[in-house]
């Protein structure tokens, strides 16, 4: 869903930093939406993000978890076993 939103954001003002959106493993899964080839990685590198083999290095440290950062905790619903 996020990918669709990012793809639709091309040409809006102010620009959306879509190059920062990677998949849950830190893989540059949306790189094919950037032109020329390698542009997504170049933009990340300009921001000091190291990328190797189309994957963000040290992704666990860099990952922004909105639930954690905004003070929300996600709790699983209780399960009753008959």
DRENVO-339956 format. One record per atom (N, C-alpha, C): atom name; chain; x, y, z; residue number from 1; residue in three letters. Coordinates in nm, 4 decimals, padded with zeros to 6 digits. Each point is the difference from the previous one (the first is absolute). Layout:
BEGIN
{'CA', 'A', {X, Y, Z}, NUM, 'ALA'},
...
//
This chain:
BEGIN
{'N', 'A', {00.0815, -00.1185, 00.0000}, 1, 'UNK'},
{'CA', 'A', {-00.0815, 00.1185, 00.0000}, 1, 'UNK'},
{'C', 'A', {00.0867, 00.1260, 00.0000}, 1, 'UNK'},
{'N', 'A', {00.1052, -00.0004, 00.0812}, 2, 'UNK'},
{'CA', 'A', {00.0896, 00.1149, 00.0047}, 2, 'UNK'},
{'C', 'A', {00.0634, 00.0219, -00.1361}, 2, 'UNK'},
{'N', 'A', {00.0372, -00.1085, -00.0652}, 3, 'UNK'},
{'CA', 'A', {00.0600, 00.0101, -00.1329}, 3, 'UNK'},
{'C', 'A', {-00.0908, 00.0696, -00.0996}, 3, 'UNK'},
{'N', 'A', {-00.1277, -00.0307, 00.0042}, 4, 'UNK'},
{'CA', 'A', {-00.0950, 00.0654, -00.0907}, 4, 'UNK'},
{'C', 'A', {-00.0069, 00.1491, 00.0288}, 4, 'UNK'},
{'N', 'A', {-00.0014, 00.0359, 00.1266}, 5, 'UNK'},
{'CA', 'A', {-00.0057, 00.1412, 00.0371}, 5, 'UNK'},
{'C', 'A', {00.1265, 00.0728, -00.0455}, 5, 'UNK'},
{'N', 'A', {00.1139, -00.0634, 00.0185}, 6, 'UNK'},
{'CA', 'A', {00.1262, 00.0629, -00.0419}, 6, 'UNK'},
{'C', 'A', {00.0058, 00.0150, -00.1513}, 6, 'UNK'},
{'N', 'A', {-00.0457, -00.1009, -00.0710}, 7, 'UNK'},
{'CA', 'A', {00.0006, 00.0058, -00.1465}, 7, 'UNK'},
{'C', 'A', {-00.0901, 00.1119, -00.0496}, 7, 'UNK'},
{'N', 'A', {-00.1099, 00.0263, 00.0689}, 8, 'UNK'},
{'CA', 'A', {-00.0925, 00.1054, -00.0401}, 8, 'UNK'},
{'C', 'A', {00.0492, 00.1392, 00.0408}, 8, 'UNK'},
{'N', 'A', {00.1071, 00.0053, 00.0783}, 9, 'UNK'},
{'CA', 'A', {00.0474, 00.1286, 00.0515}, 9, 'UNK'},
{'C', 'A', {00.0960, 00.0735, -00.0930}, 9, 'UNK'},
{'N', 'A', {00.0375, -00.0623, -00.1096}, 10, 'UNK'},
{'CA', 'A', {00.0927, 00.0648, -00.0934}, 10, 'UNK'},
{'C', 'A', {-00.0608, 00.1298, -00.0523}, 10, 'UNK'},
{'N', 'A', {00.0766, 00.1055, 00.0052}, 11, 'UNK'},
{'CA', 'A', {-00.0433, 00.1276, -00.0554}, 11, 'UNK'},
{'C', 'A', {-00.0778, 00.0884, 00.0959}, 11, 'UNK'},
{'N', 'A', {-00.0218, -00.0437, 00.1239}, 12, 'UNK'},
{'CA', 'A', {-00.0721, 00.0851, 00.0951}, 12, 'UNK'},
{'C', 'A', {00.0962, 00.1009, 00.0616}, 12, 'UNK'},
{'N', 'A', {-00.0564, 00.1066, 00.0529}, 13, 'UNK'},
{'CA', 'A', {00.0817, 00.1017, 00.0628}, 13, 'UNK'},
{'C', 'A', {-00.0517, 00.0249, 00.1407}, 13, 'UNK'},
{'N', 'A', {00.0837, -00.0026, 00.1024}, 14, 'UNK'},
{'CA', 'A', {00.1431, -00.0278, -00.0050}, 14, 'UNK'},
{'C', 'A', {00.0250, -00.1475, -00.0306}, 14, 'UNK'},
{'N', 'A', {00.1192, -00.0316, -00.0505}, 15, 'UNK'},
{'CA', 'A', {00.0297, -00.1391, -00.0362}, 15, 'UNK'},
{'C', 'A', {-00.0038, -00.0934, 00.1209}, 15, 'UNK'},
{'N', 'A', {-00.0477, -00.1203, -00.0228}, 16, 'UNK'},
{'CA', 'A', {-00.0051, -00.1029, 00.1037}, 16, 'UNK'},
{'C', 'A', {00.1325, -00.0779, -00.0067}, 16, 'UNK'},
{'N', 'A', {00.0685, -00.0201, 00.1141}, 17, 'UNK'},
{'CA', 'A', {00.1276, -00.0729, -00.0020}, 17, 'UNK'},
{'C', 'A', {-00.0206, -00.1511, -00.0136}, 17, 'UNK'},
{'N', 'A', {-00.0566, -00.0402, -00.1133}, 18, 'UNK'},
{'CA', 'A', {-00.0350, -00.1401, -00.0215}, 18, 'UNK'},
{'C', 'A', {00.1219, -00.0912, 00.0002}, 18, 'UNK'},
{'N', 'A', {00.1177, 00.0532, -00.0243}, 19, 'UNK'},
{'CA', 'A', {00.1202, -00.0837, -00.0009}, 19, 'UNK'},
{'C', 'A', {00.0296, -00.0582, 00.1387}, 19, 'UNK'},
{'N', 'A', {-00.0618, 00.0537, 00.1026}, 20, 'UNK'},
{'CA', 'A', {00.0207, -00.0498, 00.1368}, 20, 'UNK'},
{'C', 'A', {-00.0886, -00.1193, 00.0325}, 20, 'UNK'},
{'N', 'A', {-00.0916, -00.0341, -00.0870}, 21, 'UNK'},
{'CA', 'A', {-00.0924, -00.1104, 00.0265}, 21, 'UNK'},
{'C', 'A', {00.0587, -00.1286, -00.0556}, 21, 'UNK'},
{'N', 'A', {00.0342, -00.0903, 00.0923}, 22, 'UNK'},
{'CA', 'A', {00.0526, -00.1309, -00.0360}, 22, 'UNK'},
{'C', 'A', {-00.0914, -00.1048, 00.0625}, 22, 'UNK'},
{'N', 'A', {00.0193, -00.1261, -00.0360}, 23, 'UNK'},
{'CA', 'A', {-00.0884, -00.1010, 00.0579}, 23, 'UNK'},
{'C', 'A', {00.0414, -00.0341, 00.1433}, 23, 'UNK'},
{'N', 'A', {-00.0698, -00.0907, 00.0628}, 24, 'UNK'},
{'CA', 'A', {00.0189, -00.0297, 00.1416}, 24, 'UNK'},
{'C', 'A', {00.1363, -00.0603, 00.0317}, 24, 'UNK'},
{'N', 'A', {00.0728, -00.0403, -00.1027}, 25, 'UNK'},
{'CA', 'A', {00.1331, -00.0564, 00.0191}, 25, 'UNK'},
{'C', 'A', {00.1101, 00.0996, -00.0358}, 25, 'UNK'},
{'N', 'A', {-00.0395, 00.1201, -00.0427}, 26, 'UNK'},
{'CA', 'A', {00.0983, 00.1004, -00.0393}, 26, 'UNK'},
{'C', 'A', {00.0416, -00.0098, -00.1454}, 26, 'UNK'},
{'N', 'A', {-00.0717, -00.0784, -00.0780}, 27, 'UNK'},
{'CA', 'A', {00.0326, -00.0194, -00.1416}, 27, 'UNK'},
{'C', 'A', {-00.0635, 00.1112, -00.0827}, 27, 'UNK'},
{'N', 'A', {00.0743, 00.0502, -00.0975}, 28, 'UNK'},
{'CA', 'A', {-00.0466, 00.1074, -00.0875}, 28, 'UNK'},
{'C', 'A', {-00.0978, -00.0570, -00.1032}, 28, 'UNK'},
{'N', 'A', {-00.1148, -00.0450, 00.0469}, 29, 'UNK'},
{'CA', 'A', {-00.0966, -00.0686, -00.0853}, 29, 'UNK'},
{'C', 'A', {-00.0664, 00.0939, -00.1010}, 29, 'UNK'},
{'N', 'A', {00.0042, 00.1310, 00.0235}, 30, 'UNK'},
{'CA', 'A', {-00.0614, 00.0940, -00.0930}, 30, 'UNK'},
{'C', 'A', {00.0986, 00.0667, -00.0938}, 30, 'UNK'},
{'N', 'A', {00.1208, -00.0525, -00.0082}, 31, 'UNK'},
{'CA', 'A', {00.1053, 00.0647, -00.0785}, 31, 'UNK'},
{'C', 'A', {-00.0341, 00.0128, -00.1482}, 31, 'UNK'},
{'N', 'A', {-00.0816, -00.0887, -00.0514}, 32, 'UNK'},
{'CA', 'A', {-00.0346, 00.0048, -00.1425}, 32, 'UNK'},
{'C', 'A', {-00.0892, 00.1205, -00.0345}, 32, 'UNK'},
{'N', 'A', {-00.0500, 00.0710, 00.1012}, 33, 'UNK'},
{'CA', 'A', {-00.0819, 00.1190, -00.0232}, 33, 'UNK'},
{'C', 'A', {00.0839, 00.1262, -00.0154}, 33, 'UNK'},
{'N', 'A', {00.1309, -00.0123, 00.0173}, 34, 'UNK'},
{'CA', 'A', {00.0896, 00.1151, -00.0084}, 34, 'UNK'},
{'C', 'A', {00.0806, -00.0063, -00.1282}, 34, 'UNK'},
{'N', 'A', {00.0175, 00.1164, -00.0586}, 35, 'UNK'},
{'CA', 'A', {00.0782, 00.0098, -00.1228}, 35, 'UNK'},
{'C', 'A', {00.1009, 00.1121, 00.0172}, 35, 'UNK'},
{'N', 'A', {00.1209, -00.0221, -00.0430}, 36, 'UNK'},
{'CA', 'A', {00.0570, -00.1184, -00.0642}, 36, 'UNK'},
{'C', 'A', {00.0227, -00.1128, 00.1002}, 36, 'UNK'},
{'N', 'A', {00.0408, -00.1163, -00.0520}, 37, 'UNK'},
{'CA', 'A', {00.0274, -00.1149, 00.0857}, 37, 'UNK'},
{'C', 'A', {00.1001, 00.0391, 00.1085}, 37, 'UNK'},
{'N', 'A', {-00.0258, -00.0436, 00.1219}, 38, 'UNK'},
{'CA', 'A', {00.0888, 00.0296, 00.1121}, 38, 'UNK'},
{'C', 'A', {-00.0305, 00.1302, 00.0718}, 38, 'UNK'},
{'N', 'A', {-00.1009, 00.0739, -00.0452}, 39, 'UNK'},
{'CA', 'A', {-00.0310, 00.1303, 00.0588}, 39, 'UNK'},
{'C', 'A', {-00.0472, -00.0117, 00.1448}, 39, 'UNK'},
{'N', 'A', {-00.0787, -00.1015, 00.0323}, 40, 'UNK'},
{'CA', 'A', {-00.0475, -00.0165, 00.1371}, 40, 'UNK'},
{'C', 'A', {00.1185, -00.0190, 00.0946}, 40, 'UNK'},
{'N', 'A', {00.0929, -00.0859, -00.0387}, 41, 'UNK'},
{'CA', 'A', {00.1185, -00.0238, 00.0821}, 41, 'UNK'},
{'C', 'A', {00.0842, 00.1269, 00.0127}, 41, 'UNK'},
{'N', 'A', {00.0185, 00.0744, -00.1086}, 42, 'UNK'},
{'CA', 'A', {00.0779, 00.1242, 00.0054}, 42, 'UNK'},
{'C', 'A', {-00.0618, 00.1013, 00.0962}, 42, 'UNK'},
{'N', 'A', {-00.1319, 00.0120, -00.0031}, 43, 'UNK'},
{'CA', 'A', {-00.0673, 00.0940, 00.0912}, 43, 'UNK'},
{'C', 'A', {00.0202, -00.0399, 00.1458}, 43, 'UNK'},
{'N', 'A', {-00.0093, -00.1285, 00.0284}, 44, 'UNK'},
{'CA', 'A', {00.0223, -00.0475, 00.1366}, 44, 'UNK'},
{'C', 'A', {00.1445, 00.0258, 00.0421}, 44, 'UNK'},
{'N', 'A', {00.0925, -00.0264, -00.0888}, 45, 'UNK'},
{'CA', 'A', {00.1411, 00.0208, 00.0320}, 45, 'UNK'},
{'C', 'A', {00.0300, 00.1475, 00.0245}, 45, 'UNK'},
{'N', 'A', {-00.0648, 00.0891, -00.0731}, 46, 'UNK'},
{'CA', 'A', {00.0190, 00.1435, 00.0236}, 46, 'UNK'},
{'C', 'A', {-00.0470, 00.0398, 00.1402}, 46, 'UNK'},
{'N', 'A', {-00.0903, -00.0775, 00.0575}, 47, 'UNK'},
{'CA', 'A', {-00.0491, 00.0253, 00.1357}, 47, 'UNK'},
{'C', 'A', {00.0806, -00.0767, 00.1046}, 47, 'UNK'},
{'N', 'A', {00.1068, -00.0645, -00.0423}, 48, 'UNK'},
{'CA', 'A', {00.0862, -00.0719, 00.0932}, 48, 'UNK'},
{'C', 'A', {-00.0410, -00.1433, 00.0270}, 48, 'UNK'},
{'N', 'A', {-00.0925, -00.0532, -00.0778}, 49, 'UNK'},
{'CA', 'A', {-00.0465, -00.1378, 00.0167}, 49, 'UNK'},
{'C', 'A', {00.0844, -00.0902, -00.0890}, 49, 'UNK'},
{'N', 'A', {00.0606, -00.1016, 00.0596}, 50, 'UNK'},
{'CA', 'A', {00.0813, -00.0937, -00.0756}, 50, 'UNK'},
{'C', 'A', {-00.0895, -00.1111, -00.0556}, 50, 'UNK'},
{'N', 'A', {00.0200, -00.0315, -00.1275}, 51, 'UNK'},
{'CA', 'A', {-00.0783, -00.1036, -00.0666}, 51, 'UNK'},
{'C', 'A', {00.0966, -00.0996, -00.0627}, 51, 'UNK'},
{'N', 'A', {-00.0250, -00.1274, 00.0227}, 52, 'UNK'},
{'CA', 'A', {00.0779, -00.1068, -00.0623}, 52, 'UNK'},
{'C', 'A', {-00.0948, -00.1041, -00.0552}, 52, 'UNK'},
{'N', 'A', {00.0221, -00.0373, -00.1250}, 53, 'UNK'},
{'CA', 'A', {-00.0833, -00.1026, -00.0651}, 53, 'UNK'},
{'C', 'A', {-00.1485, 00.0325, 00.0109}, 53, 'UNK'},
{'N', 'A', {-00.0346, 00.1262, -00.0262}, 54, 'UNK'},
{'CA', 'A', {-00.1397, 00.0469, 00.0016}, 54, 'UNK'},
{'C', 'A', {-00.0665, -00.0129, 00.1371}, 54, 'UNK'},
{'N', 'A', {00.0799, 00.0061, 00.1063}, 55, 'UNK'},
{'CA', 'A', {-00.0541, -00.0112, 00.1350}, 55, 'UNK'},
{'C', 'A', {00.0671, 00.1042, 00.0909}, 55, 'UNK'},
{'N', 'A', {-00.0801, 00.0649, 00.0847}, 56, 'UNK'},
{'CA', 'A', {00.0512, 00.0993, 00.0939}, 56, 'UNK'},
{'C', 'A', {00.0827, -00.0707, 00.1071}, 56, 'UNK'},
{'N', 'A', {00.1244, 00.0454, 00.0151}, 57, 'UNK'},
{'CA', 'A', {00.0892, -00.0559, 00.1011}, 57, 'UNK'},
{'C', 'A', {-00.0419, 00.0548, 00.1366}, 57, 'UNK'},
{'N', 'A', {-00.0003, -00.0845, 00.0996}, 58, 'UNK'},
{'CA', 'A', {-00.0382, 00.0371, 00.1372}, 58, 'UNK'},
{'C', 'A', {-00.1455, 00.0484, 00.0067}, 58, 'UNK'},
{'N', 'A', {-00.0850, -00.0664, -00.0754}, 59, 'UNK'},
{'CA', 'A', {-00.1409, 00.0395, -00.0094}, 59, 'UNK'},
{'C', 'A', {-00.0709, -00.0014, 00.1357}, 59, 'UNK'},
{'N', 'A', {00.0331, -00.0967, 00.0849}, 60, 'UNK'},
{'CA', 'A', {-00.0666, -00.0101, 00.1297}, 60, 'UNK'},
{'C', 'A', {00.0202, 00.1279, 00.0820}, 60, 'UNK'},
{'N', 'A', {00.1170, 00.0608, -00.0112}, 61, 'UNK'},
{'CA', 'A', {00.0293, 00.1230, 00.0742}, 61, 'UNK'},
{'C', 'A', {-00.0701, 00.1205, -00.0628}, 61, 'UNK'},
{'N', 'A', {-00.0152, 00.0000, -00.1309}, 62, 'UNK'},
{'CA', 'A', {-00.0559, 00.1146, -00.0716}, 62, 'UNK'},
{'C', 'A', {-00.1520, -00.0026, -00.0121}, 62, 'UNK'},
{'N', 'A', {-00.0603, -00.1175, 00.0162}, 63, 'UNK'},
{'CA', 'A', {-00.1436, -00.0175, -00.0200}, 63, 'UNK'},
{'C', 'A', {-00.0806, 00.0908, 00.0917}, 63, 'UNK'},
{'N', 'A', {-00.0950, 00.0691, -00.0576}, 64, 'UNK'},
{'CA', 'A', {-00.0907, 00.0853, 00.0772}, 64, 'UNK'},
{'C', 'A', {-00.1288, -00.0762, 00.0229}, 64, 'UNK'},
{'N', 'A', {-00.0277, -00.0308, 00.1257}, 65, 'UNK'},
{'CA', 'A', {-00.1207, -00.0718, 00.0371}, 65, 'UNK'},
{'C', 'A', {-00.0981, 00.1012, 00.0579}, 65, 'UNK'},
{'N', 'A', {-00.1029, 00.0397, -00.0758}, 66, 'UNK'},
{'CA', 'A', {-00.0909, 00.1035, 00.0478}, 66, 'UNK'},
{'C', 'A', {-00.0700, -00.0377, 00.1302}, 66, 'UNK'},
{'N', 'A', {-00.0338, -00.1260, 00.0183}, 67, 'UNK'},
{'CA', 'A', {-00.0672, -00.0399, 00.1239}, 67, 'UNK'},
{'C', 'A', {00.0913, 00.0251, 00.1201}, 67, 'UNK'},
{'N', 'A', {00.1249, -00.0338, -00.0149}, 68, 'UNK'},
{'CA', 'A', {00.0961, 00.0197, 00.1080}, 68, 'UNK'},
{'C', 'A', {00.0283, 00.1489, 00.0222}, 68, 'UNK'},
{'N', 'A', {00.0258, 00.0723, -00.1078}, 69, 'UNK'},
{'CA', 'A', {00.0370, 00.1413, 00.0093}, 69, 'UNK'},
{'C', 'A', {-00.1139, 00.0872, 00.0513}, 69, 'UNK'},
{'N', 'A', {-00.1234, -00.0376, -00.0300}, 70, 'UNK'},
{'CA', 'A', {-00.1149, 00.0796, 00.0418}, 70, 'UNK'},
{'C', 'A', {-00.0602, -00.0485, 00.1315}, 70, 'UNK'},
{'N', 'A', {00.0612, -00.1017, 00.0604}, 71, 'UNK'},
{'CA', 'A', {-00.0436, -00.0466, 00.1304}, 71, 'UNK'},
{'C', 'A', {-00.1173, -00.0956, -00.0016}, 71, 'UNK'},
{'N', 'A', {-00.0282, -00.0599, -00.1148}, 72, 'UNK'},
{'CA', 'A', {-00.1089, -00.0976, -00.0078}, 72, 'UNK'},
{'C', 'A', {00.0587, -00.1393, 00.0086}, 72, 'UNK'},
{'N', 'A', {-00.0685, -00.0865, 00.0689}, 73, 'UNK'},
{'CA', 'A', {00.0400, -00.1392, 00.0034}, 73, 'UNK'},
{'C', 'A', {-00.1081, -00.0818, -00.0657}, 73, 'UNK'},
{'N', 'A', {00.0427, -00.0864, -00.0880}, 74, 'UNK'},
{'CA', 'A', {-00.0948, -00.0872, -00.0682}, 74, 'UNK'},
{'C', 'A', {-00.0098, -00.1282, 00.0811}, 74, 'UNK'},
{'N', 'A', {-00.1226, -00.0334, 00.0400}, 75, 'UNK'},
{'CA', 'A', {-00.0220, -00.1192, 00.0793}, 75, 'UNK'},
{'C', 'A', {-00.0887, -00.0955, -00.0778}, 75, 'UNK'},
{'N', 'A', {00.0346, -00.1241, 00.0080}, 76, 'UNK'},
{'CA', 'A', {-00.0805, -00.1010, -00.0665}, 76, 'UNK'},
{'C', 'A', {-00.1308, -00.0188, 00.0756}, 76, 'UNK'},
{'N', 'A', {-00.1047, -00.0274, -00.0739}, 77, 'UNK'},
{'CA', 'A', {-00.1290, -00.0253, 00.0618}, 77, 'UNK'},
{'C', 'A', {00.0053, -00.1331, 00.0762}, 77, 'UNK'},
{'N', 'A', {-00.0672, -00.0073, 00.1129}, 78, 'UNK'},
{'CA', 'A', {00.0013, -00.1265, 00.0755}, 78, 'UNK'},
{'C', 'A', {-00.0658, -00.1108, -00.0813}, 78, 'UNK'},
{'N', 'A', {00.0557, -00.1171, 00.0145}, 79, 'UNK'},
{'CA', 'A', {-00.0519, -00.1164, -00.0717}, 79, 'UNK'},
{'C', 'A', {-00.0538, -00.0978, 00.1029}, 79, 'UNK'},
{'N', 'A', {-00.1229, -00.0433, -00.0224}, 80, 'UNK'},
{'CA', 'A', {-00.0554, -00.1015, 00.0912}, 80, 'UNK'},
{'C', 'A', {-00.0038, -00.1322, -00.0737}, 80, 'UNK'},
{'N', 'A', {00.0456, -00.1025, 00.0688}, 81, 'UNK'},
{'CA', 'A', {00.0023, -00.1345, -00.0589}, 81, 'UNK'},
{'C', 'A', {-00.1116, -00.0802, 00.0645}, 81, 'UNK'},
{'N', 'A', {-00.0922, -00.0497, -00.0840}, 82, 'UNK'},
{'CA', 'A', {-00.1146, -00.0766, 00.0560}, 82, 'UNK'},
{'C', 'A', {00.0397, -00.1324, 00.0581}, 82, 'UNK'},
//
